Amino acid sequence: MYKLENTKKPSTLLKSLLCVFAISGMLYANENTAVDGGKKYPVKNGMYTQYHVIDYKNKDFNFGRKATQDEINAWNVDVRPDGEGLPKYDTKSGKPIIGKDKKPIIAQGSVEFGEELYDEKCASCHGDFGAGGKGYPTLSGGSISSLKLQRLDPADMNPNPTGPFKTIGTYWPYASTLFWYIKDSMPFTNPKTLSNSETYALVAYLLSVNNIKIDGKELDYDFILNKANFSKIKMPNENGFYPNVDTPNDPKQGVKNITKFLADAKNYGIGTRCMKDCIKGKVSDLVLRIKHDLSEDANQPLSTKRDLPKAKDSETSSVGKTIYEANCKMCHGNKAIGAPVLGDKDAWAKVVKQGMKKVYHNALNGINAMPPKGGHPDISDEDIKKTVDYMVESSK
């Protein structure tokens, strides 16, 4: 197991990266080739297909302008293991939001508020109390001892039936990763929409359902998490990772640690490199194998044609189709989730058998793991019904 957190990087690095660029139709290459998707193609007459190739060297680039401090603040949202980068205030466009008392609003959230948010925005995928949902990670439960269970070679006579049970409470070394991930990527259908206070509340709730204590105290409904007390969180598996790459006093030491670790094959194998005839027994006995030859698809000739198939005359764009593609496809287009999949005639026949009035009611008010309106309360009732009509008609 390895730590995901790496060496500390100064936030000022963003200042040299954040610029407004407007470069079009130019690729960097040498005199004879251009690189696209990891493959080299010939350059003829200074052109790479329809693109001009830059054939001179520039030492200094001065495109765009320097980013403002507010722009830097808006992009600089990473949170380090020691809590550096955690927001103190609720912000918008890089600026603190000012409250009625004309002071910046402190970013903070309670376990109780976090539970309300979780039930509204997260439970449909991750299950009640983080217990897991179809196709989405389980966030609570498990045990640190299960991390020692490693899947063996599937060709072995008795491979391990299960692997490690990794959840927030059993695996994650730092709570800072939890805050950063939620703020940047959740909820799945509408990322980057949570405020700093909402994120603190969700982190507090998820810590509570994983029975993680702060200063030896359990997190009750009234507990409020913010930047001031975040550093007191100590995750149960913080010391369960090796080699140590979180070396704030000497960032280079983290690199040395992992270099030393990887240099010793006994740390991740049997200590013997196999160069030929490595598989013992019949290759056909392997459970995991590639069934499709990818060489033909991977070596398609370069093309500049713009001739995507045109829509058939019978196909028309609709509100229902647009809403489905943007908001419903992630669940109703994935069999692993458990929702009736678009195009599955049998599944939708059972749904429609209840009567369209019932189907509309379920879509508007929620059913099983699906929240009301699929978690999109901003969509009108009429448009939700149009979306249902589209899915039903497309599955006949």
N, C-alpha and C positions, 0 to 999 in steps of 0.2 A: 504494500500500500504506500502511496506517495501523497505528500501534501500538495494541494492544488495551489496554495499561495506561494508566490515566488519572491524574489528579492525586491526590496523597496525601490520604487522609482519616483523621482521628484515630480511633483505636480506641475512644475514649471515647464516640463517637457511638452505639455499641451500647448504652451504659448508658441512653440516653434512649429506645431502641426496644424493648428486650427486657423485656416485661411480660407478665403472664398476663391475657388478656382473656376476658370471658364476656359478649359483647354479642350478642343474637339478635333478629331481626325488626325491625331499624331501618336506615334508609337516610338519608344526608344528601342534601338536595335543596333547591331553592327552593320558592316557594309553589305553583308551577304544574306543575313537571315533576320526574321522577325519572330518573336515568340508569342504564341496565343494558346492559352489553355495547357501550357506545359509542352507544347510541340513546336518545333521550328519549321518555318516555311520560307521559301526563297523570296528575295526582294528583287524586283526587276524595274529598272528605270526609276529608281527612287520611290517605287510604289509597292505597298503591301496590300494586295487586292485593291480596294477603293481608297485606301488610306495612304497619305503621305508619310514618309519615314524621316524622322529627325536624324540627319547624318552629320551633325556637328556637335561639339561638346560645350556644355555650359558649366561654368564653375559656380556662378551665383544665380539664384532664382529670386525674382522679386514680384511674383504675381500676386494679385489681390491686395489685402491690407492686413494690418495687425488686428488680432481679435481684441474686442473690448473685455474688460474684466468681468462684466456680466455674462458675456458669451462663454468665457472660460469657466466661470462658475457653473453655468448650465450644463456644460459637457463634462466637467470634472466631478463625476459622481461615484468613482470607485471608492471602496471602503477596505482598508487594510486590516490585517488580523488584530492589530493593537487598537482598532477603533478610529484611526486617523481617516478622515473623510466623512464620518457620520455627520449628518446635518443637525444643527442646533435649532434652526427655525424652519417653519413651513415657507417654501419659496415658490416663485413663479418667474420663469425666464431668467433665472440666476439671481433674482432679488428677493430678500425676505418680504413676506406678506405682512403688512401693517394692520394691527387690530384696531378696535374702536378706541382703545386707550392710547392710540398713536405710537404703540411700541410693537416691535416684531413679535409675531406669534410663535411661542415655543413649540417645537415639534415634539409631541408625546402622545402615547396611546395606552389605554388600559386593556387588561385581559378581556374584560366584559365587552368593550367596543370591538376588540379583535375577533371575538366569537361571532358577533353580529355580522361583521364584514366577511368572515370566513363562510358562514352559512349562506350569505348572499352571493359571493363571488367565487368561492373555491370548492365548496362541498360537492357541487355537481360533477366535478372531475376527481377530486381526491377523497371523497367519501366523508361521512360524519366523523368528526374528531380526528381527521387525518388518517382514517383506517384503510384508505385505498379505494380506488375506483377502477373500472375496466379501462385498461390502456394507459393509466396514469399512475405515477409513483405513489407508494404508501409513505406517509410523512411521520407516522408515530408507531410505537410498538417496537418489537424486535429486541435483540440483546447483543451486547458487545461480544459475547462468547461466540455468536454465530459468525462473526467476521473471520474466524479461523477455518470456516468451511469453504474450500476452494474447489471449483469444478475441475475434474480431472480430464484427461484425454478421453473423448467420447468413444475411442476405439478400445479402451480398457474393458476388461471383463465386467467390472462392477464400478462404473463411474459414479461420482457423487450425484445423488438425485437432486440435491438442492445446493445453492451457493450461499454466500453471505447475505444476511437480511439487513440491508443498509437503510437506515432512516435518519432523520435529523438528530434524534437522541442517541443513536448508537454509533453513528459514523462521522458526522461533520465535526471537524476540529475547532471551528470558530463560528460564532453567531454572526460575525460581520458578513460572512459569505451569504448567510440567509437573508439579511437585510438587503444587501446589494442585489441579489438575484430577484427577490420579490419586487423591489423598486424598479428594476430594469426590464423584467420579462413577464410579470404577472399583472392582471389575470390573463390567461392564455388567449382569450378572444379580444382583449383590449389592453395590451401592455402599455406601460409608462403613463397610466392614468391615475395611479394611486398617489395621494399626497404623502409627504414625509410622516405626518402624524398617523395616517392610515397604515403605513408600512410598519411603524413602530408597534402599533396595536396588533397587527397580524403576527409579527415576530413574537410579541409577548404571549399571545394565545398559543402559538405553536410550541413555544418553550413549555408552557403550562401543561399541554396535553402529553408532552414527553417527560413530565415529572422532573424537569430541570429546576434546581433551586438557585437562588441568588442570595449570597451571604448566608447560606444555610437555611433560608426560608422558602417555603413553597409559595408559588405565585397564585394568590387568590384573585377573585374577580376585580377587586379594587386596586390591584397592583398596577402602577403606571411606569412604562418604560420610556426612557429618553436618552439623550447622549450622555447625561451626567452619570447615570447608573449602568449604562450598557457595558462599560469596561469591567464590571464586577461579575459578568456572566462567565462561567467556566464550564465548557462543554465536557461531558464525561469521557470522550475519546480523544481529548486534545493531545495526549502523549502517546497515542497508539499508531503514530505514523513514523516512517523512517525512509530515507535519511532525512535529517532536519535541514530544510531549505529556508526556513524563516529565521534568518540571521540578521536582524536589524543593525547591529553594531558593526558588522562586517559583511555586506552583501555578497562579496566574492567567496566567502566561506561556504555559503549555500551551494554554489556551483562546484566547489571542491568536494563537498560532501557527496553530492550525487555522482560526480565523476568517479570517486573512489568506490562508491556503491556499485555502479554499473561495471566497473573494471573487474569485479569479482563475480564470476558467473554462478558461484554457489548461492548467491543471494536470490537468484530467480530461476535456477535450473539445477542440473546435477553436476555442473562444473566441467562438463565435457562437451566440446563442440562437435556436432555431427556434420560432415561435409558430403557424404554420399550414403545411399541405402539407409536412410534414417528411419523410415517407417518399417516397423516389424509386423509381419503378418500381411494380410491382404488389404490392399488399399480400398477395395470395394466394401470392406467392413466398416469404414469410417461413416459415422452418422452425418457429419457435416461435410458437404461437398458441393462444388459448383456444378450446376446442371445445365448452364447455358454458356455457350462459347461467346465471349464478349469481344473477340478479336475483330469480327466484322464491323460491329457498331463502333468500336474504338478507333478504327482507321478509316473513317469516312473522309472523302476528299473535301477540301475546303470549298465552300460555296458562298456566293454573295447574292443568291436569288432571294427575292422577297415575294414569294408566291404561296403564302399560307392558304390552306383550303378555304374556299368561300362558304359561307353559311348557306344551307339549302333554303330554297324558297319557302318551304313549310316551317322553317325555324324562325321564330320571332323573339326578340328580347322582351322581357317582362319584369315587372317589379318583383314578383315572386322569385324569379330566377336570380335576379341581382342580389336579393337579400339572402337567398340560399347560398350562393357562392361566397358571399362575404362573411356570413355569420353562422350558417348551419352545417356547412360541408364538413367541418372538422370532426363532427360527431356522426352525422348522417351519411358520411362518405367513408366511414371506417368501421368495418365489421367488428373489430376488437372492442369497440366502445359499448356495443350492445343495443344501440338505437337502430330502428329500422332503416336500412341503407337505401338510398335512392336507386331505383331500378330493380329492387328485389320485389317481384310481383307477389310472391306468397306472403311475405312479411307485411306488405302494405294492404293486401287483401284482408288480412286479419284485423288490421287497424281500422279500415273503412267499414268492416262488418259491424262495428259499434254504432255506426251512423255518423255523418259528417258533423252534426251538432256536438257530439261527444268529442270528436277529434279536434274541433275548434276549441272546445272548452279546455282540453288537456294542453293544447299548444299555448293558450292564453294564461292558464293558471298553473301549469307545470304538472309533471307526472313522473313518479319514480325519481331518478337522479336528475332529470331535466328541470331546471328552474322555470318560473313563469317567463314566457316569451323567449325561452332559450337563454336567459340571462341578459336580454337586451330590452329593458323597459322603455327605452326611448322610441322603439318602433311602434307605430300605431296598431290598434287592434285590426283595422281593415287590411293593413299590409301583411300582418301575420297570417290572416286568413288567405290572402293571395299566395303567400309562400307555401302554406299547406296545400292549396289547390295545385300549385306547380309541382310539388313533390308527389302528390297523388296521381296527377295526370301523367307524370314522367315514369311512373312505376306500374302502369297498366300493361 
